[in-house]
C-alpha cells in the first residue's frame, strides 16, 4: 500500500507529518511521492484562521472527489481542523474513511492497515530540503489569548524531554541537516510543566554543545515572562543564530489587554531593549494582528508608530479571524475585511521602508549564506538573519558551482526591499 501525506499549515504540522511518515515506513508501508501514485491519502489539516480552514476544507473536498472517481482507495483526515470540527466534517464529507485529531499516529496507521502490528519505530522522515529541519520542542499552549484557538486544538502545554530532543537533533544532523529550527506553540514556556521552571536556555545550550548543528534558530518565542537567560546562550554560541522570532501581536496596551496577552507596550519596549542590549547584532522578527474587534484607528496609528520606532528586521502582519469558542468570539467581527486589509497594507508599507533601509546598509558587507536552491547558474540562499519559508532571501552569483545545503561567504553588492544580491567570495 502506498500512502501520500498532504501537509497544510505551520511548521509544527510539518513535524507531525514527518513523524507519521517515519512510523508508516517502520510499519512497512510505502510513501508515495504524489497523490497520483498513492492508494491512500492522509491530509494533515490546519484550523488556525479562516483562510487556513478554507484551504483545508477545499483540499478535503478535492480528495473526496478523487475517491469517488476511484483514483484513491482510502482517505484519512487528521490535524487541527479535524481535532476541532471532526463531527461536523464527518457528516458533511462521508467520503472520508476516518477523522483523527493531532498526533494520532498509532490510530492513523491502524486505520490505514488494520493487519499491521503497530510499533513506535523508525526515524522521522523530513520533508523539508535535507539541509534544514524543524525541531518541535513542546506541544500545546497554556496562554489565554482571546483570539487564539490553539489550546482548543492542541491542548495544554507539554514539554518534550531534553534527552529526547538532543537525540532527535543528533539523528537529524547525522542525516545531513545543518540547520535546526526550534518550534513550538510557545517556545519560551519550555520546561515549566516538567521541570518546574523555564529551561529553554538549558535546552539550547545542550543542542549547541551536542547536536552538531551549524545553525540553531529560535521561532515562536512568547514575550510575556520571557526567559532572559537564553540571551547569553544566543550571544555566546556561534552555532546559535543571532535571531529571535517573537510574535507580539500588537503595540497598543489597550488592545493587548483585550487580547489577554499579559504584557503592555512599555514592558514590550523594555524587553526589546534588553534583548538588543544583551545580543547587539540580533535580528528580531515579529508578527502582528490588525482588525481585532476593539481596535481603533488610533490603535493602528500607535502600532505603525511603534514599528517605525523599533525597526524590526523581519515582520509579518495577519488580519483578525474570528474563531469559535475563543474569548474574543462574543465581540463579533465588526471590522470589514476591506478595512482589515487596508490596515495590514499600511503596516507592511512601514516595514517595507524599514527593510529597504536595513538591506541597503548590508551592501558592501560579506554575509555567510546557506545555499537553498540552484537556479541555473544563480543561487538562492539565506543569511543567519533569515528563517526558511518566511523571511528574506539572497541571490548569489558564482564563478564555480555551489552545492545546495552548503555555506558560502557572499559579498553583497545590491539590495531591494526584501532581497539581497551578491557574489560568492
C-alpha positions as CSV (number, residue, x, y, z in Angstrom):
1,X,0.0,0.0,0.0
2,X,1.3,3.4,-0.9
3,X,0.5,6.4,1.2
4,X,0.8,10.1,0.4
5,X,0.7,12.8,3.1
6,X,-0.6,16.3,2.3
7,X,0.6,18.8,5.0
8,X,-1.2,22.1,5.4
9,X,-0.4,24.9,7.9
10,X,2.6,25.7,10.0
11,X,6.0,24.1,10.7
12,X,4.6,22.3,13.7
13,X,2.3,20.4,11.3
14,X,5.3,19.6,9.1
15,X,7.0,17.9,12.1
16,X,3.8,15.9,12.8
17,X,3.6,14.7,9.2
18,X,7.3,13.8,9.1
19,X,6.8,11.8,12.3
20,X,3.8,10.0,10.8
21,X,5.9,9.2,7.7
22,X,8.6,7.7,9.9
23,X,6.0,5.5,11.6
24,X,4.4,4.4,8.3
25,X,7.7,3.3,6.9
26,X,8.6,1.5,10.1
27,X,5.4,-0.5,9.6
28,X,6.4,-1.5,6.0
29,X,4.1,1.0,4.3
30,X,5.4,2.8,1.3
31,X,5.4,6.6,1.0
32,X,4.1,7.9,-2.4
33,X,5.8,11.0,-3.8
34,X,2.5,12.3,-5.2
35,X,-1.3,11.8,-5.0
36,X,-1.3,10.2,-8.4
37,X,1.0,7.4,-7.1
38,X,-1.0,6.8,-3.9
39,X,-3.6,4.2,-2.8
40,X,-4.2,6.1,0.5
41,X,-4.2,9.8,1.1
42,X,-3.7,11.4,4.6
43,X,-4.5,15.1,4.9
44,X,-2.9,16.8,7.9
45,X,-5.1,19.9,8.2
46,X,-4.7,23.4,9.7
47,X,-7.5,25.1,11.6
48,X,-5.8,28.3,12.9
49,X,-7.6,31.0,11.0
50,X,-10.4,31.3,8.4
51,X,-8.1,31.2,5.4
52,X,-6.3,28.1,6.7
53,X,-9.6,26.4,7.4
54,X,-10.9,27.2,4.0
55,X,-7.8,25.7,2.4
56,X,-8.1,22.6,4.5
57,X,-11.8,22.1,3.6
58,X,-11.1,22.6,-0.1
59,X,-8.3,20.1,0.0
60,X,-10.5,17.5,1.7
61,X,-13.3,18.1,-0.9
62,X,-10.9,17.7,-3.8
63,X,-9.6,14.5,-2.2
64,X,-13.1,13.2,-1.7
65,X,-13.8,13.7,-5.4
66,X,-10.7,11.7,-6.2
67,X,-12.0,8.9,-4.0
68,X,-15.4,9.0,-5.8
69,X,-13.6,8.6,-9.1
70,X,-11.6,5.7,-7.8
71,X,-8.2,7.4,-8.0
72,X,-7.6,6.7,-4.3
73,X,-8.9,3.8,-2.2
74,X,-8.7,5.3,1.3
75,X,-9.0,8.9,2.6
76,X,-7.9,9.9,6.2
77,X,-8.1,13.4,7.6
78,X,-6.1,14.4,10.7
79,X,-4.7,17.5,12.4
80,X,-6.0,20.7,13.9
81,X,-9.2,21.2,11.8
82,X,-10.1,17.6,12.3
83,X,-9.5,17.8,16.0
84,X,-11.8,20.8,16.3
85,X,-14.5,20.1,13.7
86,X,-14.3,16.4,13.1
87,X,-18.0,15.7,13.9
88,X,-19.2,18.4,11.5
89,X,-16.9,17.2,8.8
90,X,-17.8,13.6,9.2
91,X,-21.5,14.4,8.4
92,X,-20.7,16.7,5.6
93,X,-18.0,14.7,3.8
94,X,-18.9,11.0,4.1
95,X,-16.1,10.0,1.6
96,X,-13.6,10.4,4.3
97,X,-12.9,7.0,5.9
98,X,-11.8,8.3,9.3
99,X,-11.1,11.6,11.1
100,X,-8.4,11.9,13.7
101,X,-7.0,14.8,15.8
102,X,-3.4,15.8,16.3
103,X,-0.5,13.4,16.9
104,X,-2.8,10.3,16.4
105,X,0.0,8.3,14.7
106,X,-0.9,4.9,16.1
107,X,-4.6,5.3,15.2
108,X,-3.9,6.6,11.7
109,X,-1.6,3.6,11.0
110,X,-4.2,1.1,12.2
111,X,-6.9,2.9,10.1
112,X,-4.8,2.5,7.0
113,X,-3.8,-1.1,7.5
114,X,-5.5,-2.9,10.4
115,X,-3.5,-6.0,9.9
116,X,-0.2,-4.3,10.7
117,X,1.2,-4.6,14.2
118,X,2.0,-1.0,15.3
119,X,5.4,-0.3,16.7
120,X,6.9,3.1,17.5
121,X,10.0,2.5,15.4
122,X,11.9,4.3,12.7
123,X,13.4,7.7,12.2
124,X,11.4,10.7,11.3
125,X,11.4,11.3,7.6
126,X,12.0,15.0,6.9
127,X,10.1,16.6,4.0
128,X,12.0,19.9,4.0
129,X,15.1,20.3,2.0
130,X,17.7,18.0,3.6
131,X,19.9,20.8,4.9
132,X,17.4,22.1,7.5
133,X,14.7,20.6,9.7
134,X,12.2,21.8,12.3
135,X,12.6,20.5,15.8
136,X,9.4,20.7,17.8
137,X,10.3,21.1,21.5
138,X,6.8,21.1,23.0
139,X,3.1,20.7,22.2
140,X,0.1,22.8,23.2
141,X,-0.2,26.1,25.0
142,X,-1.4,27.4,28.4
143,X,-1.8,31.1,27.5
144,X,-5.4,32.5,27.4
145,X,-5.0,34.8,24.3
146,X,-8.5,35.9,23.4
147,X,-8.2,35.4,19.7
148,X,-6.4,32.1,19.6
149,X,-7.9,28.6,19.3
150,X,-4.7,26.7,19.6
151,X,-5.4,25.4,23.2
152,X,-8.7,24.1,21.9
153,X,-6.9,22.1,19.2
154,X,-3.6,21.3,20.7
155,X,-4.4,21.1,24.4
156,X,-2.2,22.1,27.4
157,X,1.5,22.8,27.1
158,X,3.6,19.6,27.2
159,X,7.4,19.8,27.0
160,X,9.3,17.1,25.3
161,X,12.2,15.8,27.5
162,X,15.7,17.3,26.8
163,X,17.2,13.9,26.2
164,X,14.6,13.0,23.6
165,X,15.2,16.3,21.8
166,X,19.0,16.0,21.9
167,X,18.9,12.5,20.5
168,X,16.4,13.6,17.8
169,X,18.7,16.6,16.9
170,X,21.7,14.3,16.6
171,X,19.7,11.9,14.3
172,X,18.7,14.8,12.1
173,X,22.3,16.1,11.8
174,X,23.5,12.6,11.0
175,X,21.1,12.6,8.0
176,X,22.7,15.8,6.7
177,X,20.7,18.5,8.4
178,X,22.8,21.6,9.0
179,X,20.2,24.0,10.5
180,X,17.8,23.1,13.3
181,X,14.8,25.4,13.6
182,X,13.2,25.2,17.1
183,X,9.4,25.5,17.0
184,X,6.5,25.2,19.4
185,X,3.2,26.9,20.1
186,X,5.2,28.7,22.9
187,X,8.9,28.2,22.8
188,X,9.7,30.2,25.9
189,X,7.4,28.1,28.2
190,X,9.6,25.1,27.6
191,X,10.3,23.1,30.8
192,X,7.8,24.9,33.0
193,X,5.5,21.9,33.1
194,X,8.0,19.1,33.5
195,X,10.9,20.7,35.3
196,X,9.1,23.3,37.4
197,X,10.9,26.2,35.7
198,X,11.6,27.5,32.3
199,X,14.5,25.6,30.8
200,X,14.8,26.9,27.3
201,X,18.3,28.2,27.9
202,X,19.5,24.7,29.1
203,X,18.0,23.0,26.1
204,X,19.5,25.4,23.6
205,X,22.9,25.1,25.2
206,X,22.8,21.4,25.1
207,X,21.8,21.4,21.5
208,X,24.6,23.9,20.7
209,X,27.1,21.6,22.5
210,X,25.8,18.1,21.5
211,X,23.7,18.2,18.3
212,X,26.4,19.1,15.8
213,X,24.1,21.5,14.0
214,X,25.8,24.6,12.4
215,X,22.8,26.8,12.9
216,X,20.2,26.6,15.6
217,X,17.3,29.1,15.2
218,X,14.6,30.1,17.7
219,X,11.0,30.6,16.5
220,X,7.7,31.4,18.3
221,X,9.0,33.0,21.5
222,X,6.2,34.3,23.6
223,X,7.1,37.7,25.1
224,X,5.3,37.6,28.4
225,X,7.7,36.4,31.2
226,X,10.4,35.9,28.5
227,X,13.3,33.8,29.9
228,X,16.2,36.3,29.8
229,X,18.9,33.7,30.5
230,X,18.5,32.4,26.9
231,X,20.0,35.6,25.6
232,X,23.5,34.8,26.9
233,X,23.2,31.4,25.2
234,X,22.4,33.1,21.9
235,X,25.3,35.5,22.3
236,X,28.0,33.0,23.4
237,X,27.4,30.2,20.9
238,X,28.5,30.7,17.3
239,X,26.1,28.0,16.1
240,X,23.1,29.6,17.7
241,X,21.8,32.2,15.3
242,X,21.6,35.8,16.4
243,X,17.9,35.7,15.5
244,X,14.7,35.6,17.5
245,X,11.1,35.3,16.3
246,X,8.8,36.8,18.9
247,X,5.2,37.3,17.9
248,X,4.0,40.5,19.7
249,X,0.5,40.8,18.0
250,X,0.0,44.5,18.8
251,X,1.6,47.6,20.4
252,X,-1.5,49.3,21.9
253,X,-1.7,48.5,25.6
254,X,-5.5,48.6,25.4
255,X,-5.6,46.1,22.5
256,X,-3.0,43.9,24.2
257,X,-5.2,43.9,27.3
258,X,-8.2,42.9,25.4
259,X,-6.2,40.2,23.6
260,X,-5.2,38.9,27.1
261,X,-1.5,38.9,26.2
262,X,-0.2,39.6,29.7
263,X,2.0,42.4,28.6
264,X,1.9,46.2,27.9
265,X,3.6,48.4,25.3
266,X,6.0,49.7,28.0
267,X,7.1,46.2,29.1
268,X,7.4,45.1,25.5
269,X,9.7,48.0,24.8
270,X,11.8,47.2,27.9
271,X,12.1,43.6,26.7
272,X,13.2,44.6,23.2
273,X,15.7,47.0,24.7
274,X,17.1,44.2,26.9
275,X,17.3,41.7,24.1
276,X,19.2,44.2,21.9
277,X,21.5,45.2,24.8
278,X,22.4,41.6,25.5
279,X,22.7,40.5,21.8
280,X,23.6,43.7,19.9
281,X,23.6,42.0,16.5
282,X,20.4,40.1,16.9
283,X,17.8,40.0,14.0
284,X,14.4,40.4,15.5
285,X,11.3,39.1,13.8
286,X,7.7,39.6,14.9
287,X,4.1,39.2,13.7
288,X,1.1,41.4,14.4
289,X,-2.7,41.2,14.1
290,X,-4.8,44.0,12.7
291,X,-8.5,44.3,12.8
292,X,-9.1,42.9,16.2
293,X,-12.7,43.8,17.2
294,X,-11.8,46.5,19.7
295,X,-9.0,48.0,17.5
296,X,-9.5,51.7,16.6
297,X,-7.7,53.8,14.0
298,X,-5.8,55.4,16.9
299,X,-4.6,51.9,17.9
300,X,-3.4,51.3,14.3
301,X,-1.6,54.7,14.4
302,X,0.1,53.5,17.6
303,X,1.1,50.2,16.0
304,X,2.6,52.0,13.0
305,X,4.5,54.4,15.2
306,X,5.8,51.5,17.3
307,X,7.0,49.6,14.3
308,X,8.7,52.7,12.9
309,X,10.4,53.2,16.3
310,X,11.5,49.6,16.8
311,X,12.6,48.9,13.3
312,X,12.2,45.1,13.3
313,X,14.5,43.2,10.9
314,X,11.6,40.9,9.8
315,X,7.9,41.3,10.2
316,X,4.6,39.8,9.2
317,X,1.0,41.0,9.6
318,X,-2.2,39.0,9.8
319,X,-5.8,40.2,9.7
320,X,-8.0,39.2,12.6
321,X,-10.0,35.9,12.2
322,X,-13.0,35.3,14.4
323,X,-12.7,31.8,15.9
324,X,-15.4,29.7,17.5
325,X,-15.2,29.3,21.3
326,X,-12.4,31.8,21.9
327,X,-12.8,34.6,24.4
328,X,-13.0,37.2,21.7
329,X,-15.8,35.4,19.8
330,X,-18.5,37.2,21.7
331,X,-17.1,40.6,20.4
332,X,-18.2,39.7,16.9
333,X,-16.2,40.7,13.9
334,X,-17.2,44.3,13.3
335,X,-14.3,45.5,11.2
336,X,-14.8,44.8,7.5
337,X,-12.3,42.7,5.5
338,X,-11.6,45.7,3.4
339,X,-10.6,47.8,6.4
340,X,-8.5,45.0,7.8
341,X,-6.6,44.6,4.6
342,X,-6.0,48.3,4.3
343,X,-4.6,48.3,7.9
344,X,-2.4,45.3,7.1
345,X,-1.1,47.0,3.9
346,X,-0.4,50.2,5.9
347,X,1.8,48.3,8.4
348,X,3.6,46.4,5.7
349,X,4.3,49.7,3.9
350,X,6.0,50.9,7.0
351,X,8.0,47.7,7.3
352,X,8.9,47.8,3.6
353,X,10.7,51.1,4.0
354,X,12.5,49.8,7.2
355,X,13.6,46.6,5.4
356,X,14.9,48.5,2.4
357,X,16.9,50.8,4.6
358,X,18.3,47.9,6.6
359,X,19.2,46.0,3.5
360,X,21.0,48.9,2.0
361,X,23.4,49.0,5.0
362,X,24.4,45.5,4.1
363,X,25.7,46.5,0.6
364,X,29.5,46.0,0.7
365,X,29.4,43.6,3.6
366,X,30.3,39.9,3.4
367,X,27.5,37.6,4.6
368,X,27.6,33.9,5.5
369,X,24.9,32.3,3.4
370,X,23.2,28.9,3.4
371,X,22.6,27.9,-0.2
372,X,19.0,26.8,-0.8
373,X,18.5,26.3,-4.5
374,X,20.4,26.2,-7.8
375,X,18.6,28.5,-10.3
376,X,20.6,27.5,-13.4
377,X,23.8,29.3,-12.6
378,X,22.5,31.7,-10.0
379,X,21.7,30.5,-6.5
380,X,19.1,31.4,-3.9
381,X,20.1,31.3,-0.2
382,X,19.5,32.7,3.3
383,X,21.7,34.6,5.8
384,X,21.7,34.0,9.5
385,X,19.1,36.7,9.8
386,X,16.5,34.7,7.8
387,X,14.4,31.7,8.7
388,X,13.3,29.3,6.0
389,X,10.0,29.9,4.2
390,X,9.1,33.2,5.9
391,X,12.0,35.6,5.7
392,X,14.2,37.4,3.1
393,X,16.4,35.7,0.6
394,X,19.8,36.5,-1.1
395,X,20.6,35.7,-4.7
396,X,24.2,34.7,-5.4
397,X,26.3,34.7,-8.5
398,X,29.3,32.3,-8.5
399,X,32.1,31.5,-10.9
400,X,32.2,27.9,-9.6
401,X,29.4,25.5,-8.9
402,X,27.9,25.8,-5.4
403,X,26.3,22.9,-3.5
404,X,22.8,23.2,-2.2
405,X,23.0,22.9,1.6
406,X,26.5,24.4,1.8
407,X,27.6,27.6,3.5
408,X,29.4,30.2,1.4
409,X,30.6,33.8,2.0
410,X,28.9,36.3,-0.2
411,X,29.8,39.9,-1.0
412,X,26.6,41.9,-1.1
413,X,26.5,44.3,-4.0
414,X,22.8,45.3,-4.3
415,X,19.6,45.2,-2.2
416,X,15.9,45.8,-2.6
417,X,13.1,45.8,0.0
418,X,13.2,42.1,0.9
419,X,16.1,40.6,-1.1
420,X,19.9,40.9,-1.3
421,X,22.1,40.2,-4.3
422,X,25.8,39.3,-4.3
423,X,28.7,37.2,-5.4
424,X,30.4,34.3,-3.7
425,X,33.9,35.1,-2.5
